[in-house]
């Protein structure tokens, strides 16, 4: 768990630097893609249903967006709140409406 947390920390740090410093120069329809949000969504979609690591990923991603964001009209913790709500929403949808087939044991 600690190794995964450290790995997530460095992944989000790299993504926020890439998003904030490099991708600003390559706007698509006058917008910069939010790599942190995409990673949080894909991470929560692809992880095991019982794992709670998606919430940690959402917290770390939101924290890095809060620290490195340049918008001064949002309160600190806004991106943490939004990313955690997205993570909870994905987990809730998967729990209620998606069922995975069980492995057959012989």
Order of alpha helices (4+ residues) and beta strands (2+ residues): alpha-alpha-alpha-alpha
